[in-house]
Amino acid sequence: MTDHGDDELSSRTGSPDKEGRIPEERSLLHQSLAVRELIDTEVSYLHVLQLCASDIRSHLQQLPQGDLDVLFSNIDDIIKVNSKLLHDLQETAAREEEQVQLIGNLFLEFQEELEQVYKVYCASYEQALLLVEAYRMEPRLQREIQDTIEAVLPQAGSSGLSFLLVIPLQRITKYPLLLQKILENTLPDASAYPVLQRATSALQDVVTNINEYKRRKEVASKYTKVEHLSLRERLARINMHTLSKKTTRLGQLLKQEAGLVPKTEDKEFDDLEESFHWVSLCVTELKNNVAAYLDNLEAFLRFRPQEYDLDIPGGPVVQYCYLARDLQLQAFPEFKQRLEALVWQPLCSLAKALAGPQNLIKKRLDKLLDFERVEEKLLEVGSMTYEEEAARHMYEALNSLLVAELPQFKQLAVRWLGQILCTFVTLQRDLAKQVLQRAEGSLAQLPHHHISDPAFRKLVEDALGQTSHQLHAFQENFEKVLPPPTTQPLLPGAEHQVQALLSRYGPGKLYQVTSNISGSGTLDLTLPRGHVVALLQDKDTKGNSSRWLVDTGGHRGYVPAGKLELYHMVPREEELRGQARPHRDSQRQTPEPTLASVPSVPAVTQVVAVYPFVARSSHEVSLQAGQQVTVLEAQDKKGNPEWSLVEVNGQRGYVPSSFLARAPGPALWGWSLPS
């Protein structure tokens, strides 16, 4: 009886071995359930992603392709990574004893891939939500989208697109929780415990990094927008808050320049900024060169000598005209079209893409001044406000974003630029090949086709040298007979302004505008052709010598240097007559007859327009070169001889006197082609 009672007591209280095994078995059971939950939910999650990528996306073709790219982002990359992850997770079931440790190692292995694909998706999530809100404003489109989603995924309910878009975000944030659940049901002395700890911490770091990346992208999207605002719109944005910020930044900058406070040095970023700046300059320079190339190509295509009667006997000329006509109609227009599509448009897209990072770099300087001020205050006071802390975090996020992504962007821009240059060279080579192929039949009929290359090259050089000599002689003869005016005509009533500038700056500083100038910037001037200005500085504040600072006598500003030429004072008619009297009294030989300007011509005289002139107001009249003109008055109403009142084809108006001339003899032009 005693033995039986002892056994009964023992059975009620339980043995120490059984008491230790029960919690362990319970932990293993919970661990197994947690592993099963991880794998089962991964299967369900991947199935939903595949439905989104295949069925739902294919049935939403009524949406623009750009909208689909934003909504579904890189979902294909996520499916690829998660499919590999699920396959490896399912294979761990075959090794049940090591399964937990294998799962930990598996997530450590996939840590980088998961972070890369999910940070891209999360960065575009906010933009996708904006599209969803836009669709809700169109009830018909919203109903079509909702019906499509409910037909494929009934569990989406009324949430529709919002339900689908948030699924990847929920999944990446759930991985640390699922691993933590497995870890909690793993014995601390088990070999899998440290591996699971590292995996859980790694996935938590992934979520943190994704959130940080998303925050940086939001900062970048805020400051990369390049807005072209008018002065009125800029002034409308000014308030006390912006004035306070700009004043504080200016004060901080002045203290740094004066050496009162230290300036933050960041050699790594400075090197990045310099290299990126050189890439931007290369893109800008290439864009300008290609634009000039296209303009010259357009002018070349407008020049068609083969369409005119050259008055040369047949033979090679006929072959040339046939070949030139063929090239003008097919080869060159096709080359121009390909050049615009494959070089110009990608180059413009690259220049536009560079504007965002350039704006970020400028914003970083502003945020750096805020950061330095906050750091200075923190050292003095030991605390900072919530707004100052936000400014500090803003600079750190912006700086980290630029340091991390500017090298990649620069590398991509350089590769892009290289491809554009290679395309340009390839197009040139294809054009040359096409021209040679089209000219192959015509070359055999030319008189010099049998000559060797060196001999033909020597023949061309001799012909070009002879032609150059003839052109030079023609130019000298032309300049003797018809010298071009040294200055543009002054605007009516501008003599007082010119005299004021002359007395203040001297003749060496006066320049005249050769063509109309339309100012585009706030400090740029808008000036008409013929306006006289005084040069103040032959470069702008950035050292650009193509923009000159000038004084108009009333305003100061910048104008393009290429549209200015040195102004030469034109003697008045009285001065010319005074200089002519001694020569009439002397016995020197009379100079060779030249074209006389209109001021010395009596009123109501027939003259010839030497240069074309386009009227700019109702008081002026247009001229064509060589047109017969009747001079009514050789001066304007104020007595200025630089403008003449004329009559052309029944119309009266003012024209520049220097654009008119009278032929010295029976031959109107007084020159002939050199023999």
C-alpha positions in Angstrom: 0.0 0.0 0.0 2.9 2.2 0.8 4.5 1.6 -2.6 1.2 2.2 -4.3 0.8 5.5 -2.5 4.3 6.6 -3.4 3.7 5.9 -7.1 0.4 7.8 -7.0 2.1 10.8 -5.4 4.9 10.7 -7.9 2.4 10.6 -10.8 0.5 13.6 -9.4 3.6 15.8 -8.8 5.4 14.8 -12.0 9.1 13.9 -12.4 11.8 16.7 -12.9 12.6 15.3 -16.4 9.0 15.7 -17.5 8.8 19.2 -16.1 11.8 20.3 -18.2 10.6 18.6 -21.3 7.1 20.1 -21.4 8.2 23.8 -21.8 10.8 22.7 -24.4 8.2 20.8 -26.4 5.9 23.7 -26.2 8.6 26.1 -27.5 9.4 23.7 -30.4 5.7 23.5 -31.2 5.4 27.3 -31.3 8.6 27.6 -33.3 7.3 25.1 -35.8 4.0 27.1 -36.1 5.9 30.3 -36.6 8.0 28.8 -39.3 4.9 27.5 -41.0 3.3 30.9 -40.8 6.3 32.5 -42.4 6.3 30.1 -45.4 2.5 30.0 -45.8 2.1 33.8 -45.8 5.0 34.0 -48.2 3.1 31.7 -50.6 -0.1 33.7 -50.3 1.9 37.0 -50.7 3.7 35.9 -53.8 0.4 34.7 -55.3 -1.2 38.1 -54.9 1.9 39.8 -56.5 1.7 37.5 -59.5 -2.0 38.3 -59.9 -1.3 42.0 -59.8 1.5 41.7 -62.4 -0.3 39.5 -64.8 -4.1 39.7 -64.6 -4.8 43.1 -63.0 -2.1 45.0 -64.9 -3.0 43.5 -68.2 -6.7 44.4 -67.7 -5.9 48.1 -66.9 -4.7 49.0 -70.4 -7.1 51.9 -70.5 -4.6 53.7 -68.2 -1.6 55.4 -69.7 1.6 53.4 -69.7 3.3 56.0 -67.5 0.5 55.5 -64.9 1.0 51.8 -65.0 4.7 52.2 -64.5 4.1 54.3 -61.4 1.4 52.1 -59.9 3.2 48.8 -60.3 6.7 50.2 -60.1 9.3 47.4 -60.0 6.8 44.7 -58.9 8.4 42.3 -61.4 11.8 42.6 -59.6 10.0 42.0 -56.3 8.4 38.9 -57.7 11.7 37.6 -58.9 13.5 38.1 -55.6 10.6 36.7 -53.5 10.2 33.7 -55.7 13.8 32.7 -55.1 13.3 33.4 -51.3 10.2 31.2 -51.2 11.9 28.4 -53.1 14.8 28.3 -50.7 12.4 28.5 -47.7 10.5 25.5 -48.9 13.7 23.6 -49.4 14.6 24.0 -45.7 11.6 21.8 -44.7 13.6 18.7 -45.9 16.2 19.4 -43.1 13.8 19.8 -40.2 16.5 19.7 -37.5 18.5 22.6 -39.1 15.5 24.4 -40.6 15.5 27.3 -38.2 19.2 28.0 -38.6 18.9 27.7 -42.4 16.1 30.2 -42.4 18.2 32.7 -40.5 21.1 32.2 -42.9 18.7 32.6 -45.8 17.5 36.0 -44.7 21.0 37.2 -44.1 21.8 36.1 -47.6 18.8 37.9 -49.1 19.2 41.1 -47.0 20.8 43.2 -49.7 18.5 42.1 -52.5 15.4 42.7 -50.4 16.5 46.2 -49.5 17.3 47.1 -53.1 14.0 46.1 -54.6 11.7 47.3 -51.8 13.4 50.7 -51.4 12.6 51.5 -55.1 8.9 50.4 -54.6 8.5 52.4 -51.4 10.0 55.5 -52.9 7.4 55.6 -55.6 4.5 54.7 -53.3 3.5 58.3 -52.5 3.3 59.1 -56.2 1.1 56.0 -56.8 -1.3 57.2 -54.1 -1.6 60.6 -55.8 -2.7 58.7 -59.0 -5.3 56.8 -57.0 -6.7 60.0 -55.6 -6.8 61.4 -59.2 -8.8 58.4 -60.4 -11.4 58.9 -57.6 -12.2 62.2 -59.3 -13.4 60.3 -62.3 -16.2 58.0 -61.2 -16.4 56.0 -64.5 -12.7 55.2 -64.6 -12.8 54.4 -60.8 -15.7 52.0 -61.4 -13.8 50.2 -64.2 -10.7 49.8 -62.1 -12.7 48.6 -59.1 -14.5 46.0 -61.2 -11.3 44.7 -62.6 -9.7 44.3 -59.2 -12.7 42.7 -57.6 -13.0 40.2 -60.4 -9.4 39.0 -59.7 -9.1 39.6 -56.0 -12.5 39.7 -54.2 -10.8 40.1 -50.8 -9.6 43.6 -51.9 -13.1 44.9 -51.3 -13.8 48.6 -51.7 -10.2 49.6 -51.1 -9.3 48.5 -54.6 -5.9 49.9 -55.8 -5.0 51.1 -52.3 -5.3 47.6 -51.0 -2.9 46.3 -53.7 -0.4 49.1 -53.4 0.2 48.7 -49.7 0.8 44.9 -49.7 4.5 45.0 -50.5 5.1 47.7 -47.8 3.3 45.5 -45.2 5.2 42.5 -46.2 8.7 44.0 -45.9 7.9 45.4 -42.4 6.4 42.0 -41.3 9.6 40.0 -41.9 11.4 41.3 -38.7 8.2 40.4 -36.7 8.0 36.9 -38.1 11.7 36.2 -37.4 11.3 37.7 -33.9 8.5 35.2 -33.3 10.7 32.3 -34.3 13.5 33.7 -32.2 11.3 34.0 -29.1 10.5 30.3 -29.4 14.1 29.2 -29.8 16.1 28.1 -26.8 18.9 30.6 -26.0 21.5 27.8 -25.9 20.4 26.4 -29.4 22.9 26.8 -32.2 20.3 28.6 -34.4 19.7 31.3 -31.8 22.6 33.7 -32.7 21.9 33.3 -36.4 18.3 34.2 -35.9 19.3 37.2 -33.8 21.5 38.5 -36.6 18.8 37.8 -39.2 16.2 39.7 -37.1 18.5 42.6 -36.6 19.4 42.6 -40.3 15.8 42.8 -41.4 15.1 45.6 -38.9 18.0 47.5 -40.5 16.5 46.9 -43.9 13.2 48.5 -42.8 15.1 51.4 -41.3 17.2 52.0 -44.4 14.1 51.8 -46.6 12.4 54.5 -44.5 15.5 56.7 -44.6 15.8 56.2 -48.4 12.1 57.1 -48.8 12.7 60.3 -46.7 15.6 61.3 -48.8 13.6 60.8 -52.0 10.9 63.0 -50.7 13.5 65.7 -50.0 14.9 65.3 -53.5 11.5 65.4 -55.1 10.8 68.6 -53.2 13.9 70.4 -54.3 14.6 69.0 -57.8 11.6 70.8 -59.3 13.0 73.5 -61.5 10.4 76.3 -61.6 10.5 79.2 -64.1 8.9 82.0 -62.2 8.4 85.6 -63.2 9.6 88.4 -60.9 6.0 89.0 -59.8 5.6 85.3 -58.8 8.9 85.3 -56.9 7.9 88.5 -55.0 4.5 86.9 -54.2 6.2 84.0 -52.4 8.2 86.3 -50.1 6.9 86.4 -46.5 8.3 87.1 -43.1 9.4 83.5 -42.7 11.4 83.4 -45.9 12.9 86.8 -45.3 14.0 85.7 -41.8 15.6 82.5 -43.3 17.4 84.3 -46.1 18.6 87.1 -43.7 20.0 84.5 -41.3 21.8 82.6 -44.1 23.3 85.8 -45.5 24.5 86.7 -42.0 26.1 83.3 -41.6 27.8 83.6 -45.0 29.1 87.0 -44.2 30.6 85.8 -40.9 32.3 82.9 -42.7 33.7 85.2 -45.3 35.0 87.6 -42.6 36.6 84.7 -40.7 34.5 85.1 -37.6 33.2 81.6 -37.7 34.7 78.4 -39.2 33.4 77.1 -42.5 32.5 73.4 -42.7 34.9 71.6 -45.0 33.7 68.5 -46.9 36.4 67.4 -49.3 34.5 64.3 -50.5 31.5 66.4 -51.5 33.6 69.2 -53.0 35.3 66.7 -55.3 32.0 65.2 -56.3 30.5 68.6 -57.0 33.5 69.6 -59.1 33.5 66.5 -61.2 29.7 66.7 -61.7 30.1 70.4 -62.7 32.5 69.5 -65.4 30.1 66.9 -66.8 27.3 69.5 -66.8 29.6 71.9 -68.7 30.4 69.3 -71.3 26.7 68.6 -71.8 25.9 72.3 -72.2 28.8 72.9 -74.6 27.9 69.8 -76.7 24.3 70.9 -76.8 25.3 74.4 -78.0 27.6 72.9 -80.7 24.9 70.5 -81.9 22.4 73.3 -82.1 24.8 75.3 -84.2 25.5 72.3 -86.4 21.7 71.8 -87.0 21.4 75.5 -87.9 24.2 75.3 -90.4 22.8 72.0 -91.8 19.4 73.8 -92.3 21.1 76.7 -94.1 23.0 74.2 -96.2 19.8 72.4 -97.2 18.2 75.7 -98.3 21.1 76.4 -100.6 20.4 74.5 -103.9 22.6 75.6 -106.7 21.6 72.6 -108.9 18.2 74.2 -109.3 19.6 77.2 -111.1 20.8 77.6 -114.6 24.6 77.7 -114.2 25.1 78.6 -117.8 27.9 76.0 -118.1 28.0 73.3 -120.9 26.9 69.8 -120.0 29.2 67.0 -118.9 30.4 66.9 -115.3 28.0 69.7 -114.4 25.0 67.5 -115.4 26.3 64.7 -113.3 26.9 67.1 -110.4 23.4 68.5 -110.6 21.9 65.0 -110.7 23.9 63.8 -107.7 23.3 67.0 -105.7 19.5 66.8 -106.3 19.5 63.2 -105.2 21.4 64.0 -102.0 19.3 67.1 -101.2 16.0 65.2 -101.6 16.9 61.9 -99.7 20.3 61.5 -98.1 20.7 64.9 -96.3 17.0 65.2 -95.0 17.2 61.6 -93.7 20.5 62.4 -92.0 19.0 65.5 -90.4 15.9 63.6 -89.2 18.1 60.9 -87.6 20.4 63.5 -86.1 17.5 65.2 -84.4 15.9 61.9 -83.1 19.1 60.1 -82.1 21.4 62.9 -80.9 19.6 66.2 -80.3 16.5 64.9 -78.4 18.6 62.6 -76.1 21.0 65.5 -75.5 18.1 67.8 -74.5 16.8 65.0 -72.2 20.2 64.7 -70.6 20.5 68.4 -70.1 17.0 68.4 -68.5 17.9 65.5 -66.3 21.0 67.4 -65.0 18.8 70.3 -63.8 17.5 68.4 -60.8 20.8 67.5 -59.2 22.1 71.0 -59.9 19.2 72.4 -58.0 19.8 70.0 -55.2 23.5 71.1 -55.0 22.3 74.7 -54.7 19.8 73.8 -52.0 22.5 71.9 -50.1 24.4 75.1 -49.7 21.4 76.9 -48.2 20.8 73.9 -45.8 24.5 73.8 -44.9 24.3 77.4 -43.7 21.3 76.5 -41.6 23.1 73.4 -40.3 26.2 75.5 -39.3 24.1 78.0 -37.5 22.3 75.3 -35.5 25.6 73.6 -34.6 27.0 76.9 -33.5 23.9 77.6 -31.3 24.1 74.0 -29.9 27.6 74.6 -28.7 26.7 77.9 -27.1 23.3 77.0 -25.5 23.3 73.2 -25.5 19.8 72.9 -26.9 17.8 73.7 -30.0 14.2 74.1 -31.1 12.1 71.5 -33.0 12.4 73.6 -36.2 16.2 73.8 -35.8 16.4 70.1 -35.3 14.3 69.6 -38.5 16.7 71.9 -40.4 19.6 69.9 -39.1 18.1 66.6 -40.2 17.1 68.1 -43.6 20.8 69.0 -44.3 22.0 65.6 -43.2 19.4 63.8 -45.4 20.2 66.0 -48.4 23.9 65.7 -48.0 23.7 61.9 -47.6 21.5 61.6 -50.6 24.0 63.6 -52.8 27.0 61.8 -51.5 25.4 58.4 -52.1 23.7 59.0 -55.5 25.7 61.8 -57.2 28.5 59.5 -58.2 26.1 57.0 -59.7 24.2 59.8 -61.5 27.5 61.2 -62.8 28.6 57.8 -64.1 25.2 57.3 -65.8 25.4 60.8 -67.4 28.9 60.2 -68.7 27.8 56.9 -70.2 24.8 58.6 -71.7 27.0 61.4 -73.1 29.4 58.8 -74.6 26.6 57.0 -76.3 25.3 60.3 -77.8 28.8 61.1 -79.1 29.2 57.5 -80.6 25.8 57.9 -82.2 26.9 61.2 -83.7 30.1 59.7 -85.2 28.1 56.7 -86.5 25.6 59.0 -88.2 28.4 61.0 -89.8 30.1 57.7 -91.0 26.8 56.4 -92.4 26.2 59.7 -94.3 29.7 59.6 -95.8 29.1 55.9 -96.8 25.7 56.7 -98.3 27.1 59.7 -100.3 29.9 57.6 -101.7 27.5 54.9 -102.7 25.2 57.3 -104.5 28.1 59.1 -106.2 29.8 55.8 -107.3 28.0 55.8 -110.7 28.6 59.5 -111.3 32.3 59.4 -110.4 33.1 57.1 -113.3 31.9 59.8 -115.7 34.0 62.6 -114.3 37.1 63.7 -116.2 39.5 63.0 -113.4 38.2 59.6 -112.2 41.4 57.8 -113.5 43.8 60.0 -111.5 45.4 58.5 -108.4 44.5 59.9 -105.0 47.7 61.9 -104.4 47.5 63.4 -107.9 43.8 64.2 -107.4 44.5 65.8 -104.0 47.2 68.0 -105.6 44.8 69.0 -108.4 42.1 70.0 -105.9 44.6 72.0 -103.9 45.8 73.9 -107.0 42.2 74.6 -108.1 41.3 75.8 -104.6 44.4 78.0 -104.5 43.6 79.6 -107.9 40.0 80.2 -106.9 41.1 81.7 -103.5 43.4 84.1 -105.4 40.5 85.1 -107.7 38.2 85.6 -104.7 40.8 87.7 -103.0 41.2 90.0 -106.0 37.4 90.2 -106.3 37.2 91.2 -102.7 39.8 93.9 -103.0 38.1 95.4 -106.1 34.7 95.3 -104.5 36.0 97.0 -101.3 37.5 99.8 -103.4 34.2 100.4 -105.3 31.6 99.8 -102.6 33.0 100.1 -99.1 30.5 99.0 -96.4 29.3 101.5 -93.8 31.6 101.6 -90.8 28.7 102.1 -88.4 25.0 101.4 -88.2 22.8 104.5 -88.6 22.0 106.3 -85.4 18.4 106.3 -84.2 16.6 109.6 -84.7 17.3 112.0 -81.8 20.2 110.0 -80.5 22.9 112.6 -81.1 22.5 114.1 -77.6 22.8 110.7 -75.9 25.9 109.9 -78.0 27.6 113.2 -77.1 26.8 112.6 -73.4 28.4 109.2 -73.5 31.4 110.5 -75.5 32.1 113.3 -73.1 31.9 110.9 -70.1 33.7 107.8 -71.4 35.7 108.9 -74.5 35.5 107.5 -78.0 37.4 104.3 -77.2 34.6 103.0 -74.9 31.7 103.6 -77.3 30.1 100.6 -79.0 27.1 100.3 -81.3 24.5 97.5 -81.4 24.6 95.6 -84.7 21.3 93.8 -84.3 18.2 93.9 -82.1 18.9 92.6 -78.5 16.1 91.1 -76.4 17.0 90.8 -72.8 16.0 87.5 -71.1 17.4 88.0 -67.6 16.6 90.6 -64.9 19.9 92.5 -65.5 19.9 92.0 -69.3 19.0 95.0 -71.5 16.7 95.2 -74.5 18.2 97.5 -77.2 17.3 98.2 -80.8 19.8 98.0 -83.7 22.0 101.1 -84.0 21.9 102.1 -80.3 25.2 103.4 -78.9 26.4 102.3 -75.5 29.5 102.8 -73.4 31.5 99.7 -72.2 31.9 99.5 -68.4 33.3 96.0 -68.1 34.1 93.3 -70.7 32.8 90.4 -68.6 30.0 89.6 -66.1 30.3 88.8 -62.4 31.0 85.1 -63.2 33.9 85.9 -65.5 31.9 85.2 -68.7 33.5 87.4 -71.4 30.5 86.9 -73.8 28.3 89.2 -71.6 29.4 92.9 -71.3 28.3 95.4 -68.8 27.3 98.6 -70.6 25.8 102.0 -69.9 23.1 103.4 -72.3 23.1 106.8 -70.8 20.1 106.0 -68.6 20.3 102.3 -67.7 23.1 99.9 -67.0 23.0 96.1 -67.7 24.4 93.2 -69.7 24.3 92.7 -73.4 25.9 89.9 -75.7 29.4 90.9 -76.7 28.9 89.5 -80.2 26.2 92.0 -81.0 28.5 95.1 -80.3 31.0 96.7 -82.5 33.3 99.7 -81.9 31.5 102.9 -82.8 33.3 105.2 -85.2 32.3 108.8 -85.1 31.0 110.0 -88.5 32.0 113.6 -89.4 29.1 115.9 -90.1 28.5 117.3 -93.5 29.9 120.7 -92.6 33.1 119.1 -91.3 33.4 117.1 -94.6 33.0 120.3 -96.6 35.5 122.1 -94.5 38.0 119.3 -95.0 37.3 119.3 -98.8 38.1 123.0 -99.5 41.9 122.7 -99.0 42.0 119.7 -101.3 40.1 121.7 -104.0 42.6 124.5 -103.7 45.6 122.2 -103.9 47.2 120.9 -107.1 47.1 117.3 -105.9 45.8 114.6 -108.1 42.0 114.0 -107.8 41.3 110.7 -106.0 39.6 107.8 -107.8 35.8 108.4 -108.0 33.9 106.6 -105.3 30.2 106.2 -104.4 28.9 109.4 -102.9 26.6 109.2 -99.8 23.2 110.8 -99.9 23.9 113.8 -97.6 26.0 115.4 -100.4 23.2 114.7 -102.9 20.8 117.6 -103.6 17.1 117.0 -102.7 14.8 115.1 -105.1 17.7 113.0 -106.5 17.6 109.5 -107.9 19.9 107.2 -106.0 20.4 103.4 -105.5 19.8 101.3 -102.3 23.2 99.7 -101.7 22.0 97.5 -98.8 18.6 96.1 -97.9 16.7 97.8 -95.0 13.6 96.6 -93.1 11.3 99.3 -91.8 10.8 99.1 -88.0 8.0 101.7 -87.7 5.4 103.5 -89.8 7.9 106.4 -90.2 10.4 104.2 -92.1 10.2 102.5 -95.4 11.8 99.2 -96.5 14.5 98.9 -99.2 15.9 96.2 -101.4 19.5 96.2 -102.6 19.8 97.8 -106.0 16.4 99.4 -105.8 15.9 102.9 -107.4 15.1 105.5 -104.7 14.1 109.1 -104.9 15.6 111.3 -102.1 13.1 114.0 -101.0 15.1 115.4 -98.1 18.7 114.5 -97.2 18.1 114.8 -93.5 15.3 114.2 -90.9 13.1 116.9 -89.3 15.8 117.6 -86.7 18.4 118.2 -89.3 20.2 114.8 -88.7 21.9 113.9 -92.0 22.2 110.3 -91.0 18.5 109.7 -92.0 17.0 110.7 -95.4 13.4 111.1 -96.4 12.8 109.0 -99.6 10.1 107.8 -101.8 10.1 104.1 -103.0 7.3 102.6 -105.1 4.9 105.4 -104.1 5.7 105.1 -100.3 7.5 107.7 -98.3 9.6 107.2 -95.2 13.0 107.5 -93.6 15.9 105.3 -94.4 19.6 105.4 -93.2 21.6 107.7 -95.5 24.6 105.4 -95.4 22.5 102.7 -97.1 22.1 104.9 -100.2 24.7 105.7 -102.9 25.0 107.3 -106.3 27.0 105.6 -109.0 30.0 107.6 -110.3 29.6 106.7 -113.9 27.5 104.8 -116.5 28.4 101.4 -114.9 26.3 101.2 -111.8 28.6 99.1 -109.6 31.9 100.0 -111.2 33.5 96.6 -111.0 33.9 93.5 -113.1 34.8 89.9 -112.4 38.6 89.3 -112.3 39.8 87.5 -115.4 
